[in-house]
Amino acid sequence: GAGVSQTPSNKVTEKGKYVELRCDPISGHTALYWYRQSLGQGPEFLIYFQGTGAADDSGLPNDRFFAVRPEGSVSTLKIQRTERGDSAVYLCASSLDPGGGYTFGSGTRLTVV
Amino acid sequence: KQEVTQIPAALSVPEGENLVLNCSFTDSAIYNLQWFRQDPGKGLTSLLLIQSSQREQTSGRLNASLDKSSGRSTLYIAASQPGDSATYLCAVISDMRFGAGTRLTVKP
């Protein structure tokens, strides 16, 4: 597509529930990144994919967080047993190749109540 | 681990003023650095990307410089306008690390 698309734009879920956040990168971009941003903070790195594989998942806060990119295009960030502290804006970016400039999506605002 | 710092956290200037936003990083072995703009409640819009072999990039009223040896990048905004009001973020792309941003307000 023309840009990075993230769905849904907003998600409200109850504590303890499971959520999936989707990112559709720019066509042909091999690198895909997930970040989390809290109010007043810069984006916090979560995970980076090169193609289908997670090249760096060191930013995932714990094992409740998991992400996949099975065909090297669309990626899904999965959060199990959500907690109120997971509330944030989840941002996805893609780049043509590793180390290339990022293009960000508009983000998914996750609220855990 | 790369640490990226942006000072000041907030800046307020009158319209028409030239201004400089600062970004510092702890590990100078970087590949590239990117500046973004973020409007309230919105995603990040890329402003300028500086490759490690470059010392600066320009786009319109914006100029970004990179000095790897001193661990610094600056974003210069000429003749600021109220529409420039936003949060400006720098990122060391090769380390996937962002600063916390500088919130800029340009007063008419």
Backbone of each chain as ProteinMPNN parsed JSONL, in Angstrom:
{"seq_chain_A": "GAGVSQTPSNKVTEKGKYVELRCDPISGHTALYWYRQSLGQGPEFLIYFQGTGAADDSGLPNDRFFAVRPEGSVSTLKIQRTERGDSAVYLCASSLDPGGGYTFGSGTRLTVV", "coords_chain_A": {"N_chain_A": [[0.82, -1.198, 0.0], [0.172, 2.389, -0.014], [1.031, 3.557, 2.302], [1.933, 2.883, 5.759], [-0.283, 0.835, 7.395], [-2.33, 0.58, 10.235], [-4.366, -1.391, 12.252], [-6.788, -2.149, 14.837], [-7.607, 1.398, 14.998], [-8.238, 2.28, 17.47], [-8.547, 0.525, 20.529], [-10.363, -0.859, 23.077], [-10.172, -2.8, 25.883], [-10.895, -5.338, 28.323], [-9.23, -5.884, 31.415], [-7.104, -8.683, 31.539], [-7.97, -9.827, 29.198], [-7.334, -11.01, 25.792], [-5.569, -9.51, 23.103], [-5.155, -8.501, 19.685], [-3.101, -6.73, 17.51], [-2.782, -5.181, 14.408], [-0.488, -4.734, 11.707], [0.138, -3.392, 8.575], [2.607, -3.177, 6.378], [4.451, -0.908, 4.181], [4.391, -1.911, 0.838], [6.873, -4.164, -0.184], [8.72, -3.373, 1.681], [11.151, -4.689, 3.705], [11.872, -4.658, 6.352], [10.379, -4.436, 9.548], [8.983, -2.835, 12.34], [7.968, -2.739, 15.739], [6.778, -0.488, 18.129], [6.124, 1.009, 21.345], [4.34, 3.63, 22.8], [4.049, 5.771, 25.465], [2.184, 8.395, 27.113], [3.704, 11.487, 26.667], [6.196, 10.434, 26.365], [9.011, 9.148, 24.456], [8.906, 6.865, 21.631], [9.106, 3.43, 22.536], [11.152, 0.747, 21.89], [10.031, -2.434, 20.771], [10.046, -4.869, 19.084], [11.714, -6.179, 16.195], [11.425, -7.093, 12.849], [12.994, -8.825, 10.23], [12.18, -9.604, 7.156], [10.481, -12.622, 7.502], [11.329, -13.365, 9.983], [11.927, -12.715, 13.474], [14.248, -10.483, 14.145], [15.209, -9.107, 16.298], [14.014, -9.204, 19.409], [14.283, -8.035, 21.807], [13.059, -5.973, 23.15], [10.543, -6.68, 23.974], [8.4, -6.662, 26.704], [7.671, -8.785, 28.43], [6.661, -12.278, 28.623], [4.02, -12.188, 27.897], [3.699, -10.791, 25.66], [3.825, -11.09, 22.166], [4.827, -11.437, 18.774], [4.191, -11.811, 15.271], [5.071, -12.451, 11.858], [4.228, -13.906, 9.424], [4.331, -14.161, 6.582], [6.137, -12.361, 5.785], [5.122, -9.879, 5.362], [2.405, -8.512, 6.415], [2.105, -7.917, 9.903], [1.376, -9.099, 13.191], [0.815, -8.054, 16.422], [0.59, -9.556, 19.488], [-1.058, -9.651, 22.556], [-1.32, -11.172, 25.574], [-3.489, -11.824, 28.373], [-4.056, -9.114, 29.24], [-2.963, -6.166, 30.964], [-3.557, -3.216, 32.992], [-1.387, -1.56, 32.805], [-0.5, -1.997, 30.257], [-1.702, -0.239, 28.643], [-1.379, 2.064, 26.09], [-0.047, 3.748, 23.171], [0.43, 1.841, 20.376], [2.841, 1.575, 18.016], [3.709, 1.039, 14.633], [6.313, 0.596, 12.308], [7.864, 0.641, 9.075], [10.639, -0.167, 6.946], [12.581, 0.1, 3.945], [14.882, -1.43, 3.912], [17.048, -2.944, 6.407], [18.095, -0.527, 8.733], [17.375, 1.528, 7.117], [15.432, 4.543, 6.535], [12.592, 5.127, 8.642], [9.076, 4.612, 8.069], [6.167, 5.459, 9.599], [3.093, 4.042, 10.853], [-0.223, 5.182, 11.818], [-0.754, 4.295, 14.313], [-2.073, 2.28, 17.052], [-4.292, 2.903, 19.561], [-4.342, 1.527, 22.614], [-6.408, 0.714, 25.247], [-6.685, -0.522, 28.421], [-9.064, -1.586, 30.589]], "CA_chain_A": [[0.0, 0.0, 0.0], [0.887, 3.648, -0.105], [1.622, 3.886, 3.586], [1.815, 1.837, 6.761], [-1.644, 0.819, 7.908], [-2.482, -0.124, 11.499], [-5.75, -1.573, 12.679], [-7.691, -1.004, 14.766], [-6.998, 2.65, 15.436], [-8.492, 2.303, 18.903], [-9.004, -0.747, 21.076], [-10.597, -0.87, 24.513], [-10.349, -4.183, 26.309], [-10.908, -5.53, 29.765], [-8.058, -6.52, 32.029], [-7.099, -10.135, 31.449], [-8.335, -10.292, 27.869], [-6.309, -11.146, 24.751], [-5.774, -8.581, 21.991], [-4.267, -8.564, 18.519], [-2.953, -5.472, 16.802], [-2.299, -5.526, 13.065], [0.289, -3.741, 10.962], [0.332, -3.692, 7.155], [3.674, -2.233, 6.005], [4.557, -0.51, 2.783], [4.73, -3.044, -0.015], [8.288, -4.251, -0.533], [9.58, -3.075, 2.826], [11.512, -5.96, 4.326], [12.04, -4.481, 7.795], [9.164, -3.981, 10.238], [9.299, -2.55, 13.735], [6.892, -2.378, 16.662], [7.131, 0.373, 19.254], [5.051, 1.383, 22.262], [4.547, 5.009, 23.254], [3.199, 6.28, 26.539], [1.996, 9.838, 27.044], [4.841, 12.319, 27.038], [7.453, 9.695, 26.205], [9.363, 8.74, 23.11], [8.585, 5.466, 21.349], [9.939, 2.406, 23.173], [11.311, -0.38, 20.972], [9.531, -3.742, 21.199], [10.521, -5.987, 18.28], [12.083, -5.861, 14.82], [11.405, -8.218, 11.915], [13.609, -8.742, 8.917], [11.449, -10.671, 6.481], [9.536, -13.342, 8.358], [11.899, -13.684, 11.281], [12.168, -11.666, 14.465], [15.7, -10.3, 14.237], [15.516, -8.568, 17.624], [12.794, -9.085, 20.224], [14.77, -7.705, 23.142], [12.23, -4.957, 23.778], [9.277, -7.205, 24.482], [8.532, -6.53, 28.163], [7.527, -10.074, 29.11], [6.172, -13.329, 27.721], [2.638, -11.972, 27.486], [3.782, -10.115, 24.361], [4.359, -11.925, 21.093], [4.519, -10.872, 17.459], [4.474, -12.688, 14.14], [5.037, -11.881, 10.503], [4.374, -15.217, 8.776], [4.627, -14.133, 5.148], [7.074, -11.283, 5.526], [4.435, -8.619, 5.058], [1.595, -8.102, 7.558], [2.546, -8.392, 11.217], [0.397, -9.008, 14.261], [1.326, -8.017, 17.795], [-0.398, -10.242, 20.318], [-0.864, -9.431, 23.988], [-2.165, -12.065, 26.375], [-3.763, -11.449, 29.77], [-3.721, -7.696, 29.288], [-2.928, -5.447, 32.244], [-3.796, -1.787, 32.804], [-0.111, -0.968, 32.424], [-0.259, -2.176, 28.82], [-2.358, 0.87, 27.938], [-0.392, 2.906, 25.399], [-0.189, 3.732, 21.715], [1.348, 0.885, 19.764], [3.226, 2.101, 16.71], [4.414, 0.14, 13.718], [7.057, 1.281, 11.25], [8.565, -0.237, 8.148], [11.686, 0.464, 6.139], [12.905, -0.676, 2.749], [15.867, -2.413, 4.339], [17.505, -2.64, 7.773], [18.862, 0.704, 8.83], [16.784, 2.567, 6.291], [14.515, 5.439, 7.237], [11.296, 4.578, 9.038], [7.769, 5.207, 7.814], [5.292, 4.991, 10.663], [1.644, 4.069, 10.775], [-0.875, 6.13, 12.724], [-0.78, 3.732, 15.648], [-3.271, 1.749, 17.7], [-4.381, 3.306, 20.966], [-4.881, 0.431, 23.413], [-6.814, 1.062, 26.607], [-7.083, -1.691, 29.203], [-9.88, -1.081, 31.703]], "C_chain_A": [[0.855, 1.248, 0.0], [1.584, 3.998, 1.183], [1.521, 2.694, 4.499], [0.424, 1.941, 7.395], [-1.719, 0.012, 9.193], [-3.968, -0.194, 11.852], [-5.81, -2.418, 13.943], [-6.976, 0.282, 15.174], [-7.167, 2.819, 16.938], [-8.995, 0.94, 19.348], [-9.151, -0.594, 22.585], [-10.881, -2.316, 24.908], [-10.348, -4.265, 27.827], [-9.627, -6.213, 30.224], [-8.202, -8.029, 31.958], [-7.441, -10.681, 30.073], [-7.125, -10.347, 26.941], [-6.612, -10.146, 23.631], [-4.752, -8.832, 20.888], [-4.28, -7.211, 17.827], [-2.265, -5.782, 15.471], [-1.532, -4.37, 12.439], [0.496, -4.236, 9.535], [1.374, -2.708, 6.619], [3.574, -1.807, 4.544], [5.03, -1.708, 1.967], [6.206, -3.012, -0.388], [9.24, -3.924, 0.588], [9.869, -4.366, 3.572], [11.602, -5.864, 5.846], [10.767, -3.899, 8.401], [9.454, -3.905, 11.722], [8.008, -2.278, 14.503], [7.481, -1.555, 17.806], [5.882, 0.591, 20.108], [5.354, 2.787, 22.779], [3.528, 5.366, 24.322], [3.185, 7.796, 26.477], [3.242, 10.587, 27.508], [6.198, 11.651, 26.891], [7.756, 9.472, 24.734], [8.971, 7.293, 22.884], [9.611, 4.519, 21.97], [9.958, 1.18, 22.269], [10.769, -1.677, 21.581], [10.199, -4.875, 20.428], [10.757, -5.522, 16.854], [12.09, -7.148, 14.002], [12.215, -7.868, 10.672], [13.033, -9.919, 8.126], [10.461, -11.31, 7.437], [10.041, -13.544, 9.778], [12.085, -12.486, 12.186], [13.668, -11.545, 14.678], [16.113, -9.803, 15.613], [14.212, -8.405, 18.374], [13.13, -8.676, 21.648], [13.91, -6.679, 23.876], [10.892, -5.459, 24.294], [9.353, -7.272, 26.004], [8.43, -7.84, 28.929], [6.878, -11.062, 28.149], [4.69, -13.222, 27.409], [2.575, -11.345, 26.089], [4.435, -11.049, 23.344], [3.982, -11.286, 19.764], [4.93, -11.851, 16.38], [4.416, -11.893, 12.848], [5.223, -13.054, 9.533], [4.751, -15.184, 7.3], [5.544, -12.975, 4.785], [6.439, -9.979, 5.13], [3.69, -8.158, 6.301], [2.16, -8.705, 8.844], [1.418, -8.203, 12.218], [1.124, -9.03, 15.6], [0.231, -8.57, 18.693], [-0.068, -10.023, 21.786], [-1.855, -10.303, 24.744], [-2.367, -11.462, 27.765], [-3.422, -9.975, 30.007], [-3.835, -7.124, 30.697], [-3.127, -3.955, 31.956], [-2.528, -1.067, 32.364], [0.246, -1.156, 30.956], [-0.895, -1.058, 28.004], [-1.306, 1.822, 27.394], [-0.801, 2.983, 23.935], [0.872, 2.798, 21.154], [1.573, 1.321, 18.312], [3.973, 1.047, 15.908], [5.115, 0.996, 12.669], [7.646, 0.251, 10.311], [9.646, 0.552, 7.436], [12.064, -0.482, 5.007], [13.91, -1.781, 3.072], [16.341, -2.043, 5.735], [18.376, -1.396, 7.795], [18.361, 1.817, 7.948], [15.815, 3.414, 7.092], [13.161, 4.798, 7.486], [10.155, 5.352, 8.396], [6.823, 4.596, 8.836], [3.835, 4.952, 10.226], [1.099, 5.049, 11.794], [-1.03, 5.589, 14.139], [-2.127, 3.149, 16.05], [-3.24, 2.186, 19.151], [-5.075, 2.201, 21.727], [-5.181, 0.939, 24.816], [-7.31, -0.192, 27.298], [-7.807, -1.182, 30.45], [-10.161, -2.192, 32.737]], "O_chain_A": [[2.084, 1.186, 0.012], [2.618, 4.665, 1.169], [1.081, 1.62, 4.089], [0.019, 3.003, 7.867], [-1.228, -1.116, 9.246], [-4.706, 0.787, 11.765], [-4.984, -3.313, 14.122], [-5.842, 0.232, 15.65], [-6.328, 3.434, 17.597], [-9.765, 0.284, 18.646], [-8.199, -0.246, 23.283], [-11.742, -2.969, 24.318], [-9.859, -3.37, 28.516], [-9.031, -7.012, 29.502], [-9.255, -8.588, 32.265], [-7.23, -11.863, 29.803], [-6.055, -9.82, 27.244], [-7.77, -9.958, 23.257], [-3.644, -9.309, 21.133], [-5.338, -6.627, 17.59], [-1.297, -6.541, 15.416], [-1.873, -3.2, 12.613], [0.965, -5.352, 9.313], [1.066, -1.532, 6.423], [2.728, -2.285, 3.788], [5.951, -2.422, 2.362], [6.728, -1.994, -0.842], [10.441, -4.165, 0.473], [8.952, -5.055, 4.019], [11.43, -6.861, 6.548], [10.156, -2.989, 7.841], [10.087, -4.793, 12.292], [7.077, -1.664, 13.98], [8.528, -1.882, 18.365], [4.752, 0.389, 19.662], [6.489, 3.09, 23.148], [2.318, 5.277, 24.115], [4.06, 8.411, 25.868], [3.759, 10.348, 28.599], [7.225, 12.227, 27.247], [6.88, 9.59, 23.877], [8.727, 6.564, 23.845], [10.816, 4.771, 21.936], [8.908, 0.638, 21.924], [11.015, -1.979, 22.748], [10.841, -5.741, 21.023], [10.099, -4.604, 16.364], [12.676, -8.154, 14.4], [12.126, -6.761, 10.141], [13.354, -11.077, 8.392], [9.693, -10.616, 8.105], [9.262, -13.86, 10.677], [12.366, -11.379, 11.725], [14.285, -12.399, 15.314], [17.237, -10.047, 16.051], [13.39, -7.561, 18.017], [12.366, -8.933, 22.579], [14.023, -6.533, 25.093], [10.182, -4.728, 24.985], [10.278, -7.879, 26.545], [9.051, -7.984, 29.982], [6.582, -10.724, 27.003], [4.148, -14.085, 26.719], [1.536, -11.367, 25.43], [5.444, -11.698, 23.618], [2.928, -10.661, 19.651], [5.881, -12.617, 16.539], [3.805, -10.828, 12.763], [6.269, -13.17, 8.894], [5.424, -16.095, 6.818], [5.705, -12.649, 3.609], [7.107, -9.076, 4.627], [4.269, -7.486, 7.155], [2.626, -9.844, 8.865], [0.615, -7.276, 12.11], [1.939, -9.912, 15.868], [-0.91, -8.108, 18.66], [1.078, -10.192, 22.204], [-3.069, -10.186, 24.572], [-1.537, -10.7, 28.26], [-2.604, -9.643, 30.865], [-4.674, -7.535, 31.499], [-2.901, -3.489, 30.84], [-2.592, -0.078, 31.635], [1.192, -0.542, 30.463], [-0.65, -0.948, 26.802], [-0.456, 2.321, 28.13], [-1.777, 2.361, 23.515], [2.062, 2.952, 21.428], [0.644, 1.419, 17.51], [4.763, 0.271, 16.447], [4.57, 1.996, 12.204], [7.899, -0.887, 10.707], [9.58, 1.777, 7.334], [11.891, -1.697, 5.103], [13.807, -2.904, 2.58], [16.066, -0.939, 6.205], [19.28, -1.239, 6.974], [18.865, 2.938, 8.017], [15.421, 3.043, 8.198], [12.65, 4.036, 6.665], [10.235, 6.564, 8.2], [6.693, 3.376, 8.93], [3.401, 5.712, 9.361], [1.854, 5.67, 12.541], [-1.392, 6.326, 15.056], [-3.167, 3.473, 15.477], [-2.297, 1.888, 19.884], [-6.263, 1.954, 21.52], [-4.322, 1.517, 25.482], [-8.238, -0.849, 26.825], [-7.239, -0.447, 31.259], [-10.833, -1.947, 33.739]]}, "seq_chain_B": "KQEVTQIPAALSVPEGENLVLNCSFTDSAIYNLQWFRQDPGKGLTSLLLIQSSQREQTSGRLNASLDKSSGRSTLYIAASQPGDSATYLCAVISDMRFGAGTRLTVKP", "coords_chain_B": {"N_chain_B": [[24.349, -0.054, 25.796], [22.494, 1.984, 23.66], [21.734, 5.332, 24.445], [19.471, 7.948, 24.056], [19.074, 11.376, 24.162], [17.09, 14.262, 24.489], [17.179, 17.685, 24.647], [15.935, 21.008, 25.037], [13.147, 19.689, 27.032], [10.834, 21.007, 26.511], [9.9, 23.866, 24.601], [9.276, 27.254, 23.98], [8.622, 29.717, 21.648], [8.545, 32.944, 20.002], [6.732, 33.653, 16.987], [8.518, 33.547, 13.912], [11.064, 33.37, 14.869], [14.346, 31.907, 14.688], [15.388, 28.614, 15.486], [16.967, 25.994, 17.454], [16.982, 22.574, 17.929], [18.079, 20.001, 20.071], [19.792, 16.857, 20.049], [21.251, 14.171, 21.627], [23.472, 11.361, 21.764], [24.736, 8.316, 23.17], [26.428, 6.319, 22.173], [28.659, 6.544, 19.681], [28.976, 5.076, 17.405], [27.086, 5.003, 15.162], [24.728, 4.268, 12.538], [22.746, 5.659, 11.098], [20.55, 8.536, 11.515], [17.381, 9.836, 12.357], [14.978, 12.412, 12.103], [11.812, 13.284, 13.421], [8.439, 14.512, 13.352], [5.729, 14.951, 15.557], [2.383, 15.387, 15.892], [-0.159, 16.229, 18.32], [-1.772, 13.324, 19.472], [-1.332, 11.982, 17.133], [0.446, 10.015, 14.6], [3.968, 9.486, 13.816], [5.731, 11.681, 11.729], [8.09, 11.633, 9.216], [10.861, 13.798, 8.996], [13.611, 14.369, 8.33], [16.32, 12.355, 7.24], [19.483, 11.348, 8.148], [22.299, 9.932, 6.874], [25.138, 8.025, 8.024], [27.408, 8.782, 6.69], [26.955, 11.323, 5.97], [26.889, 14.811, 6.819], [24.951, 16.679, 7.09], [21.47, 17.431, 6.37], [18.962, 18.944, 4.385], [15.713, 20.378, 4.22], [13.537, 22.435, 2.923], [12.676, 24.817, 5.3], [14.019, 23.489, 7.235], [16.957, 22.146, 8.719], [19.125, 19.572, 9.362], [21.832, 18.462, 11.284], [24.665, 16.307, 11.778], [26.973, 15.118, 14.075], [28.959, 12.732, 14.628], [31.216, 12.167, 16.165], [31.042, 13.754, 18.424], [28.682, 12.88, 19.396], [26.206, 14.076, 18.751], [23.258, 15.562, 17.33], [21.617, 18.154, 15.587], [18.601, 19.942, 15.009], [17.674, 22.449, 13.004], [15.415, 25.057, 12.756], [14.222, 27.407, 10.637], [12.864, 30.689, 10.665], [10.426, 30.333, 12.277], [7.017, 29.125, 12.485], [3.563, 29.276, 13.592], [2.364, 26.864, 12.813], [4.426, 25.081, 13.043], [4.376, 24.114, 15.547], [4.614, 21.363, 17.581], [5.653, 18.063, 18.661], [9.009, 17.187, 18.502], [11.016, 14.567, 17.535], [13.989, 12.637, 17.802], [15.736, 9.867, 16.385], [17.984, 7.212, 16.703], [18.456, 5.267, 14.225], [19.801, 2.904, 13.568], [20.154, 1.7, 16.018], [17.64, 1.557, 16.899], [16.494, 3.326, 18.723], [14.836, 5.951, 20.43], [14.695, 9.456, 21.328], [13.067, 11.307, 24.0], [11.803, 13.478, 23.029], [11.203, 16.941, 22.038], [8.958, 19.341, 22.949], [7.575, 21.702, 21.022], [6.386, 25.0, 20.958], [5.134, 27.525, 19.013], [4.456, 30.81, 19.168], [1.945, 33.006, 17.947]], "CA_chain_B": [[23.037, 0.237, 25.226], [22.404, 3.363, 23.188], [20.808, 6.228, 25.113], [19.228, 9.143, 23.251], [18.543, 12.427, 25.019], [16.708, 15.503, 23.808], [17.07, 18.83, 25.542], [15.076, 20.924, 26.208], [11.936, 18.884, 26.882], [9.809, 21.884, 25.956], [10.45, 25.143, 24.14], [8.253, 28.164, 23.484], [9.28, 30.836, 20.975], [7.633, 33.765, 19.204], [6.751, 33.408, 15.55], [9.584, 34.185, 13.15], [12.381, 33.108, 15.457], [15.106, 30.722, 14.292], [15.62, 27.84, 16.693], [17.747, 24.763, 17.34], [16.633, 21.477, 18.83], [19.257, 19.172, 20.277], [19.668, 15.413, 20.254], [22.563, 13.59, 21.907], [23.457, 9.909, 21.874], [25.891, 7.898, 23.951], [27.313, 5.467, 21.374], [28.863, 7.288, 18.434], [29.061, 4.157, 16.264], [25.731, 4.89, 14.622], [24.64, 4.161, 11.081], [21.988, 6.811, 10.622], [19.706, 9.206, 12.499], [16.187, 10.375, 11.686], [14.163, 13.363, 12.858], [10.382, 13.152, 13.184], [7.496, 15.439, 13.959], [4.529, 14.284, 16.013], [1.312, 16.251, 16.354], [-0.893, 15.571, 19.414], [-2.69, 12.242, 19.12], [-1.047, 11.48, 15.776], [1.654, 9.227, 14.424], [5.217, 10.207, 13.553], [5.996, 12.055, 10.347], [9.519, 11.796, 8.995], [11.317, 15.107, 8.523], [14.918, 14.261, 7.692], [17.145, 11.181, 7.549], [20.893, 11.612, 7.897], [23.138, 8.749, 6.863], [26.361, 8.227, 8.798], [28.439, 9.407, 5.834], [26.563, 12.71, 5.725], [26.994, 15.705, 7.965], [23.709, 17.414, 7.235], [20.412, 17.298, 5.377], [18.101, 20.127, 4.39], [14.42, 20.299, 3.56], [12.826, 23.688, 3.155], [13.187, 25.617, 6.421], [14.646, 22.592, 8.197], [18.303, 21.652, 8.454], [19.599, 18.69, 10.425], [23.258, 18.157, 11.214], [25.091, 15.141, 12.549], [28.376, 15.058, 14.463], [29.062, 11.456, 15.331], [32.32, 12.15, 17.133], [30.592, 14.372, 19.673], [27.416, 12.261, 19.791], [25.152, 15.09, 18.714], [22.578, 16.017, 16.129], [20.762, 19.311, 15.826], [17.587, 20.284, 14.019], [17.54, 23.901, 12.92], [14.184, 25.489, 12.099], [14.322, 28.823, 10.305], [11.636, 31.494, 10.544], [9.383, 29.445, 12.809], [5.614, 29.495, 12.269], [2.686, 28.562, 14.538], [2.148, 25.515, 12.308], [5.548, 24.225, 13.423], [4.137, 23.629, 16.903], [4.509, 19.906, 17.597], [6.783, 17.441, 19.35], [10.053, 16.766, 17.572], [11.708, 13.394, 18.062], [15.107, 12.099, 17.027], [15.908, 8.43, 16.548], [19.161, 6.539, 16.148], [17.756, 4.182, 13.543], [20.574, 1.664, 13.616], [19.964, 1.111, 17.338], [16.196, 1.527, 17.119], [16.27, 4.06, 19.967], [14.304, 7.299, 20.302], [14.673, 10.373, 22.446], [11.731, 11.57, 24.536], [11.202, 14.548, 22.25], [11.105, 18.329, 22.467], [7.638, 19.883, 22.603], [7.768, 23.075, 20.547], [5.231, 25.882, 20.774], [5.454, 28.782, 18.335], [3.35, 31.716, 19.472], [1.715, 34.026, 16.898]], "C_chain_B": [[22.962, 1.712, 24.865], [21.353, 4.142, 23.978], [20.697, 7.501, 24.286], [18.522, 10.172, 24.124], [18.224, 13.664, 24.203], [16.47, 16.594, 24.852], [16.894, 20.096, 24.697], [13.879, 20.013, 25.966], [10.82, 19.699, 26.266], [10.441, 23.228, 25.631], [9.308, 25.985, 23.587], [8.945, 29.389, 22.898], [8.236, 31.677, 20.256], [7.786, 33.449, 17.723], [7.882, 34.186, 14.874], [10.983, 33.898, 13.664], [13.019, 31.866, 14.824], [15.425, 29.936, 15.564], [16.369, 26.55, 16.388], [17.262, 23.773, 18.383], [17.813, 20.513, 18.885], [18.925, 17.719, 20.535], [21.069, 14.882, 20.519], [22.422, 12.09, 22.093], [24.777, 9.444, 22.461], [26.897, 7.068, 23.149], [27.462, 6.086, 19.991], [28.943, 6.394, 17.204], [27.674, 3.924, 15.675], [25.782, 4.822, 13.107], [23.884, 5.332, 10.489], [21.077, 7.329, 11.721], [18.552, 9.871, 11.76], [15.45, 11.308, 12.645], [12.706, 13.219, 12.422], [9.637, 14.306, 13.838], [6.271, 14.635, 14.375], [3.541, 15.324, 16.518], [0.498, 15.502, 17.413], [-1.866, 14.511, 18.912], [-2.453, 11.626, 17.754], [0.192, 10.61, 15.762], [2.852, 10.109, 14.131], [5.381, 10.445, 12.063], [7.489, 12.303, 10.178], [9.827, 13.181, 8.439], [12.607, 14.974, 7.714], [15.605, 12.99, 8.165], [18.573, 11.519, 7.192], [21.657, 10.298, 7.971], [24.461, 9.06, 7.554], [27.445, 8.929, 7.995], [28.139, 10.876, 5.568], [26.748, 13.534, 6.984], [25.731, 16.531, 8.151], [22.752, 17.107, 6.099], [19.501, 18.506, 5.518], [16.805, 19.825, 3.67], [13.651, 21.564, 3.905], [13.464, 24.505, 4.264], [13.917, 24.776, 7.469], [16.038, 22.191, 7.741], [18.72, 20.799, 9.64], [21.072, 18.401, 10.203], [23.575, 16.965, 12.098], [26.582, 15.224, 12.803], [28.552, 13.797, 15.297], [30.114, 11.487, 16.422], [31.926, 12.764, 18.471], [29.265, 13.796, 20.158], [26.252, 13.219, 19.767], [24.55, 15.246, 17.328], [21.744, 17.228, 16.511], [19.776, 19.466, 14.684], [17.37, 21.784, 14.094], [16.256, 24.214, 12.164], [14.275, 26.991, 11.877], [12.933, 29.455, 10.231], [10.409, 30.703, 11.018], [7.988, 30.039, 12.634], [4.743, 28.751, 13.284], [2.404, 27.12, 14.111], [3.293, 24.553, 12.599], [5.368, 23.646, 14.823], [3.812, 22.137, 16.872], [5.609, 19.382, 18.51], [7.747, 16.904, 18.299], [10.891, 15.673, 18.231], [12.892, 13.041, 17.169], [15.249, 10.618, 17.349], [17.219, 7.99, 15.944], [18.635, 5.248, 15.531], [18.486, 2.859, 13.687], [20.466, 0.968, 14.959], [18.506, 1.057, 17.75], [15.795, 2.245, 18.409], [15.838, 5.493, 19.68], [14.622, 8.129, 21.534], [13.234, 10.589, 22.886], [11.044, 12.729, 23.829], [11.324, 15.916, 22.882], [9.756, 18.849, 21.996], [7.794, 21.359, 22.288], [6.441, 23.792, 20.419], [5.715, 27.17, 20.139], [4.258, 29.698, 18.472], [3.189, 32.764, 18.382], [2.063, 35.421, 17.409]], "O_chain_B": [[23.319, 2.579, 25.662], [20.227, 3.678, 24.159], [21.706, 8.066, 23.865], [17.502, 9.878, 24.747], [18.997, 14.063, 23.332], [15.685, 16.443, 25.787], [17.625, 20.267, 23.722], [13.622, 19.609, 24.832], [9.955, 19.158, 25.578], [11.382, 23.67, 26.289], [8.476, 25.495, 22.823], [9.758, 30.027, 23.567], [7.157, 31.181, 19.933], [8.852, 33.027, 17.272], [8.161, 35.333, 15.224], [11.971, 34.153, 12.976], [12.331, 30.907, 14.473], [15.703, 30.53, 16.605], [16.407, 26.076, 15.252], [17.146, 24.096, 19.565], [18.46, 20.246, 17.873], [17.913, 17.393, 21.156], [21.979, 15.115, 19.724], [21.377, 11.605, 22.529], [25.81, 10.088, 22.28], [28.096, 7.117, 23.426], [26.502, 6.144, 19.222], [28.974, 6.893, 16.079], [27.155, 2.808, 15.686], [26.745, 5.259, 12.478], [24.317, 5.93, 9.504], [20.856, 6.658, 12.728], [18.731, 10.404, 10.665], [15.32, 11.026, 13.836], [12.402, 13.056, 11.24], [10.137, 14.972, 14.744], [5.822, 13.749, 13.646], [3.832, 16.058, 17.462], [0.466, 14.271, 17.406], [-2.684, 14.776, 18.032], [-3.268, 10.841, 17.269], [0.895, 10.479, 16.764], [2.761, 11.335, 14.191], [5.196, 9.543, 11.246], [8.08, 13.093, 10.914], [9.15, 13.671, 7.535], [12.682, 15.409, 6.564], [15.494, 12.598, 9.327], [18.856, 11.931, 6.066], [21.66, 9.631, 9.006], [24.856, 10.221, 7.656], [28.307, 9.597, 8.565], [28.968, 11.592, 5.007], [26.759, 12.995, 8.091], [25.468, 17.03, 9.245], [23.133, 16.61, 5.04], [19.292, 19.025, 6.614], [16.781, 19.122, 2.66], [13.179, 21.738, 5.028], [14.644, 24.849, 4.191], [14.38, 25.307, 8.479], [16.28, 21.932, 6.562], [18.675, 21.249, 10.785], [21.505, 18.13, 9.084], [22.847, 16.657, 13.042], [27.37, 15.381, 11.87], [28.324, 13.795, 16.507], [29.926, 10.899, 17.487], [32.413, 12.349, 19.523], [28.775, 14.184, 21.219], [25.4, 13.19, 20.655], [25.22, 15.088, 16.307], [21.229, 17.314, 17.626], [20.085, 19.158, 13.533], [16.939, 22.317, 15.116], [16.031, 23.702, 11.067], [14.392, 27.757, 12.833], [11.967, 28.83, 9.793], [9.483, 30.446, 10.248], [7.796, 31.255, 12.635], [5.146, 27.701, 13.785], [2.225, 26.248, 14.961], [3.147, 23.344, 12.422], [6.135, 22.777, 15.236], [2.86, 21.709, 16.221], [6.394, 20.152, 19.063], [7.343, 16.252, 17.336], [11.403, 15.842, 19.337], [12.813, 13.133, 15.944], [14.923, 10.175, 18.45], [17.539, 8.345, 14.81], [18.4, 4.262, 16.23], [17.865, 1.818, 13.903], [20.667, -0.244, 15.037], [18.177, 0.565, 18.829], [14.869, 1.822, 19.101], [16.393, 6.163, 18.808], [14.796, 7.601, 22.632], [12.298, 10.12, 22.239], [9.845, 12.944, 24.004], [11.52, 16.047, 24.09], [9.442, 18.808, 20.806], [8.105, 22.166, 23.164], [5.489, 23.264, 19.845], [6.607, 27.832, 20.669], [3.177, 29.407, 17.961], [4.174, 33.351, 17.935], [1.934, 36.399, 16.673]]}, "name": "protein", "num_of_chains": 2, "seq": "GAGVSQTPSNKVTEKGKYVELRCDPISGHTALYWYRQSLGQGPEFLIYFQGTGAADDSGLPNDRFFAVRPEGSVSTLKIQRTERGDSAVYLCASSLDPGGGYTFGSGTRLTVVKQEVTQIPAALSVPEGENLVLNCSFTDSAIYNLQWFRQDPGKGLTSLLLIQSSQREQTSGRLNASLDKSSGRSTLYIAASQPGDSATYLCAVISDMRFGAGTRLTVKP"}
